Amino acid sequence: MYHLNDLKLVIRIADLNSISAASRELNLTPAAASAALKRLEQRLNCQIFIRSTRNMQLTEEGKLFIESSKDAIQILEIASNTLNNNNDQVSGDIGLSVPSDLGRNTVSHWLEEFLSATPAVTMTLHLSDHNSDLIEQNLQIALRYGHLADSPLKRRYLASSPRYVVASPDYIKQHGQPNSPAELQQHRLLNWNLDKNKQHIWKFQKDNQALDLNIEPAKTTNDGALLREWAIAGHGIAYKNWIDIAKDVEQGRLIILLKDYRGEDLPLQLVYLQTEYPRKKLRIVIDFLQQKFNQFSQQYPCP
């Protein structure tokens, strides 16, 4: 395998008929240029130049190699320019996976704004509270709650989203409100759970003391959007991420309970397939979502 910079160097040595001139042009020391030339000749197992104190003359093998190298570099530059032009295009489809409630009630509205500004881009929105396999489902970006395990995916922190115990004003009017986590067991509890075999646990903290409450829910769902709808409709008390309920709390549809107890803090993160050079349209979507969540956090600070 030949280094592209070595090929460019020998071509400039041949054009300028001088190692020192070529090294200056390519910002190399003469010693580094000589070492690169020697390395290349060793790989080729032949001599490219006949050297004298005043002259650099191509051998027959060197002439053949230089001509072939020029053709190869031209092909590589055309391919590189084509790829750069393609990466700079803001068009085509982007597959985005978002948790159910977050996608339906927040992100989907933002995407309308994004698509209006970039009409050449289309969006495939995958709503699921399960972690999607980006490669298998042909997705480029996913938003995920929680502390994520190590993986080959790149990630970007978007926002903090602690969980709060909430209920509708109608529910509180009819059933009252609990004053401690223990009193939750006297109420109808609405639970979100992706795995029916897992225990139903709500996590709290007060005065730096952790409290895990095993609950007996009246209703359980694996869909965060449905859980929120149940709570707003007055079916019981839910334990929800702040981002999902911030607007409901501000507009009075839900009321935060147990304010002296802090719920589990789940960061919201964006993940995408690992690459050092994400395409421009991908970078634009990532930056757009980061900006929108920054604005959201400023508009709806956690209580």
MARNU-702175 format. One record per residue (C-alpha): residue in three letters; y, z, x. Coordinates in nm, 3 decimals, padded with zeros to 5 digits, m for minus. Example, Ala and Ser with C-alpha at 12.3 -4.5 7.8 and 13.67 -1.06 7.14 Angstrom:
MARNU-702175
Ala|m00.450|00.780|01.230;
Ser|m00.106|00.714|01.367;
//
This chain:
MARNU-702175
Met|00.000|00.000|00.000;
Tyr|00.341|m00.100|00.138;
His|00.661|00.094|00.084;
Leu|00.929|m00.119|m00.082;
Asn|01.193|00.012|00.157;
Asp|00.982|m00.096|00.454;
Leu|00.960|m00.448|00.313;
Lys|01.337|m00.460|00.262;
Leu|01.386|m00.338|00.617;
Val|01.175|m00.606|00.786;
Ile|01.345|m00.874|00.578;
Arg|01.688|m00.755|00.693;
Ile|01.568|m00.732|01.053;
Ala|01.457|m01.094|01.029;
Asp|01.784|m01.201|00.863;
Leu|02.006|m01.014|01.111;
Asn|01.778|m01.061|01.410;
Ser|01.841|m00.697|01.501;
Ile|01.680|m00.362|01.430;
Ser|02.003|m00.171|01.492;
Ala|02.208|m00.393|01.258;
Ala|01.948|m00.369|00.983;
Ser|01.920|00.009|01.024;
Arg|02.299|00.051|00.994;
Glu|02.307|m00.160|00.679;
Leu|02.028|00.045|00.519;
Asn|02.165|00.382|00.638;
Leu|01.875|00.447|00.875;
Thr|01.873|00.559|01.235;
Pro|01.742|00.297|01.482;
Ala|01.451|00.533|01.558;
Ala|01.358|00.559|01.189;
Ala|01.381|00.181|01.150;
Ser|01.162|00.123|01.454;
Ala|00.907|00.374|01.324;
Ala|00.901|00.203|00.984;
Leu|00.847|m00.137|01.144;
Lys|00.566|00.000|01.360;
Arg|00.407|00.166|01.054;
Leu|00.412|m00.162|00.864;
Glu|00.262|m00.359|01.154;
Gln|m00.018|m00.103|01.178;
Arg|m00.092|m00.142|00.806;
Leu|m00.097|m00.521|00.845;
Asn|m00.293|m00.501|01.170;
Cys|m00.071|m00.769|01.319;
Gln|00.261|m00.808|01.501;
Ile|00.559|m00.922|01.290;
Phe|00.817|m00.963|01.566;
Ile|00.810|m01.054|01.933;
Arg|01.064|m00.816|02.082;
Ser|01.281|m00.861|02.387;
Thr|01.584|m00.671|02.510;
Arg|01.819|m00.918|02.336;
Asn|01.616|m01.088|02.067;
Met|01.376|m01.035|01.771;
Gln|01.160|m01.339|01.707;
Leu|00.917|m01.369|01.416;
Thr|00.556|m01.438|01.493;
Glu|00.368|m01.694|01.283;
Glu|00.209|m01.408|01.090;
Gly|00.552|m01.250|01.057;
Lys|00.701|m01.565|00.906;
Leu|00.425|m01.580|00.643;
Phe|00.464|m01.212|00.563;
Ile|00.845|m01.226|00.533;
Glu|00.832|m01.522|00.293;
Ser|00.570|m01.350|00.079;
Ser|00.769|m01.025|00.088;
Lys|01.085|m01.198|m00.036;
Asp|00.891|m01.339|m00.332;
Ala|00.736|m00.999|m00.407;
Ile|01.070|m00.816|m00.396;
Gln|01.228|m01.075|m00.625;
Ile|00.947|m01.024|m00.879;
Leu|00.982|m00.645|m00.856;
Glu|01.360|m00.662|m00.906;
Ile|01.320|m00.886|m01.211;
Ala|01.063|m00.644|m01.355;
Ser|01.288|m00.346|m01.280;
Asn|01.591|m00.508|m01.443;
Thr|01.385|m00.601|m01.747;
Leu|01.258|m00.245|m01.780;
Asn|01.608|m00.099|m01.737;
Asn|01.745|m00.332|m02.004;
Asn|01.464|m00.231|m02.238;
Asn|01.520|00.139|m02.170;
Asp|01.890|00.098|m02.249;
Gln|01.818|m00.048|m02.591;
Val|01.879|00.182|m02.885;
Ser|01.637|00.022|m03.127;
Gly|01.283|00.053|m03.258;
Asp|01.092|00.335|m03.424;
Ile|01.085|00.700|m03.323;
Gly|00.808|00.930|m03.445;
Leu|00.931|01.285|m03.506;
Ser|00.719|01.584|m03.610;
Val|00.900|01.878|m03.776;
Pro|00.781|02.196|m03.950;
Ser|00.769|02.151|m04.326;
Asp|01.062|02.365|m04.442;
Leu|01.285|02.279|m04.148;
Gly|01.221|01.908|m04.195;
Arg|01.272|01.891|m04.570;
Asn|01.580|02.107|m04.601;
Thr|01.768|02.061|m04.273;
Val|01.655|01.797|m04.024;
Ser|01.597|01.518|m04.278;
His|01.964|01.537|m04.382;
Trp|02.078|01.521|m04.021;
Leu|01.861|01.217|m03.958;
Glu|02.045|01.026|m04.231;
Glu|02.361|01.077|m04.027;
Phe|02.186|00.962|m03.709;
Leu|02.034|00.652|m03.868;
Ser|02.367|00.551|m04.019;
Ala|02.519|00.556|m03.672;
Thr|02.224|00.369|m03.510;
Pro|02.106|00.112|m03.768;
Ala|01.868|m00.059|m03.520;
Val|01.658|00.260|m03.499;
Thr|01.395|00.351|m03.758;
Met|01.241|00.694|m03.800;
Thr|00.890|00.808|m03.890;
Leu|00.915|01.172|m03.998;
His|00.593|01.373|m03.990;
Leu|00.622|01.704|m04.179;
Ser|00.358|01.964|m04.097;
Asp|00.340|02.329|m03.999;
His|00.046|02.243|m03.772;
Asn|00.125|02.134|m03.417;
Ser|00.088|01.758|m03.412;
Asp|m00.088|01.572|m03.131;
Leu|00.191|01.344|m03.010;
Ile|m00.033|01.085|m02.848;
Glu|m00.297|01.073|m03.120;
Gln|m00.039|01.046|m03.399;
Asn|00.195|00.811|m03.210;
Leu|00.484|01.058|m03.209;
Gln|00.753|01.088|m02.944;
Ile|00.920|01.419|m03.036;
Ala|00.814|01.742|m03.207;
Leu|01.004|02.055|m03.310;
Arg|00.800|02.373|m03.281;
Tyr|00.861|02.740|m03.351;
Gly|00.733|03.008|m03.119;
His|00.654|03.081|m02.757;
Leu|00.460|02.774|m02.655;
Ala|00.162|02.769|m02.423;
Asp|00.178|02.573|m02.100;
Ser|00.116|02.202|m02.156;
Pro|00.203|01.863|m02.005;
Leu|00.482|01.831|m02.264;
Lys|00.847|01.855|m02.165;
Arg|01.040|02.106|m02.373;
Arg|01.396|02.193|m02.461;
Tyr|01.513|02.518|m02.620;
Leu|01.711|02.452|m02.940;
Ala|01.784|02.783|m03.111;
Ser|01.679|03.141|m03.170;
Ser|01.522|03.201|m03.511;
Pro|01.421|03.562|m03.580;
Arg|01.226|03.625|m03.899;
Tyr|01.369|03.823|m04.190;
Val|01.225|03.983|m04.500;
Val|01.395|03.817|m04.799;
Ala|01.378|03.810|m05.176;
Ser|01.579|03.656|m05.459;
Pro|01.843|03.856|m05.652;
Asp|01.626|03.825|m05.966;
Tyr|01.324|03.976|m05.792;
Ile|01.530|04.267|m05.657;
Lys|01.685|04.326|m05.999;
Gln|01.341|04.349|m06.160;
His|01.144|04.528|m05.888;
Gly|01.396|04.699|m05.663;
Gln|01.388|04.668|m05.285;
Pro|01.188|04.842|m05.013;
Asn|01.357|05.074|m04.763;
Ser|01.088|05.054|m04.496;
Pro|00.805|04.819|m04.396;
Ala|00.553|05.066|m04.541;
Glu|00.711|05.027|m04.885;
Leu|00.647|04.653|m04.875;
Gln|00.290|04.723|m04.985;
Gln|00.427|04.827|m05.324;
His|00.569|04.475|m05.381;
Arg|00.445|04.124|m05.438;
Leu|00.434|03.972|m05.091;
Leu|00.444|03.599|m05.021;
Asn|00.273|03.499|m04.699;
Trp|00.263|03.195|m04.473;
Asn|m00.061|03.144|m04.282;
Leu|m00.212|02.837|m04.120;
Asp|m00.553|02.994|m04.064;
Lys|m00.716|03.171|m04.358;
Asn|m00.939|03.367|m04.118;
Lys|m00.644|03.535|m03.944;
Gln|m00.514|03.873|m04.048;
His|m00.190|03.883|m04.245;
Ile|00.050|04.060|m04.009;
Trp|00.428|04.093|m04.027;
Lys|00.587|04.210|m03.700;
Phe|00.890|04.439|m03.682;
Gln|01.085|04.632|m03.424;
Lys|01.316|04.931|m03.454;
Asp|01.466|05.140|m03.175;
Asn|01.258|04.941|m02.925;
Gln|00.940|05.044|m03.107;
Ala|00.707|04.769|m03.227;
Leu|00.547|04.787|m03.569;
Asp|00.273|04.550|m03.687;
Leu|00.223|04.569|m04.061;
Asn|m00.105|04.447|m04.209;
Ile|m00.011|04.318|m04.552;
Glu|m00.206|04.228|m04.863;
Pro|m00.022|03.923|m04.996;
Ala|m00.014|03.825|m05.360;
Lys|00.018|03.459|m05.263;
Thr|m00.043|03.274|m04.938;
Thr|00.036|02.916|m04.838;
Asn|00.017|02.704|m04.525;
Asp|00.341|02.525|m04.621;
Gly|00.668|02.689|m04.515;
Ala|00.874|02.489|m04.765;
Leu|00.661|02.609|m05.055;
Leu|00.689|02.969|m04.933;
Arg|01.067|02.941|m04.944;
Glu|01.056|02.791|m05.294;
Trp|00.841|03.082|m05.415;
Ala|01.089|03.333|m05.275;
Ile|01.391|03.161|m05.432;
Ala|01.206|03.142|m05.767;
Gly|01.157|03.520|m05.761;
His|00.781|03.523|m05.709;
Gly|00.801|03.797|m05.447;
Ile|00.915|03.895|m05.096;
Ala|00.878|03.653|m04.803;
Tyr|00.902|03.677|m04.424;
Lys|01.091|03.369|m04.306;
Asn|01.258|03.215|m04.001;
Trp|01.637|03.247|m04.004;
Ile|01.698|02.873|m03.964;
Asp|01.500|02.805|m04.281;
Ile|01.686|03.059|m04.496;
Ala|02.037|03.077|m04.346;
Lys|02.195|02.857|m04.613;
Asp|02.007|03.038|m04.892;
Val|02.135|03.374|m04.768;
Glu|02.492|03.250|m04.735;
Gln|02.486|03.098|m05.084;
Gly|02.321|03.401|m05.244;
Arg|01.984|03.251|m05.334;
Leu|01.807|03.499|m05.104;
Ile|01.896|03.849|m04.987;
Ile|01.791|04.002|m04.655;
Leu|01.594|04.326|m04.691;
Leu|01.508|04.595|m04.434;
Lys|01.816|04.521|m04.224;
Asp|01.738|04.816|m03.996;
Tyr|01.416|04.647|m03.885;
Arg|01.422|04.340|m03.664;
Gly|01.158|04.080|m03.733;
Glu|00.969|03.870|m03.484;
Asp|01.200|03.640|m03.286;
Leu|01.060|03.287|m03.269;
Pro|01.254|03.037|m03.059;
Leu|01.274|02.681|m03.187;
Gln|01.188|02.428|m02.917;
Leu|01.179|02.052|m02.890;
Val|00.887|01.897|m02.703;
Tyr|00.825|01.541|m02.593;
Leu|00.582|01.353|m02.373;
Gln|00.642|01.422|m02.007;
Thr|00.842|01.155|m01.830;
Glu|01.118|01.170|m01.573;
Tyr|01.287|00.868|m01.731;
Pro|01.283|00.897|m02.113;
Arg|01.407|00.585|m02.289;
Lys|01.769|00.581|m02.398;
Lys|01.690|00.597|m02.769;
Leu|01.474|00.904|m02.705;
Arg|01.747|01.071|m02.502;
Ile|02.000|01.002|m02.776;
Val|01.780|01.160|m03.046;
Ile|01.711|01.466|m02.828;
Asp|02.082|01.512|m02.752;
Phe|02.171|01.459|m03.118;
Leu|01.926|01.728|m03.234;
Gln|02.047|01.967|m02.963;
Gln|02.405|01.918|m03.079;
Lys|02.317|01.971|m03.446;
Phe|02.129|02.294|m03.374;
Asn|02.416|02.419|m03.158;
Gln|02.651|02.356|m03.450;
Phe|02.406|02.522|m03.690;
Ser|02.385|02.835|m03.473;
Gln|02.764|02.859|m03.464;
Gln|02.795|02.807|m03.839;
Tyr|02.508|03.041|m03.930;
Pro|02.486|03.316|m03.664;
Cys|02.187|03.547|m03.699;
Pro|02.279|03.868|m03.887;
//
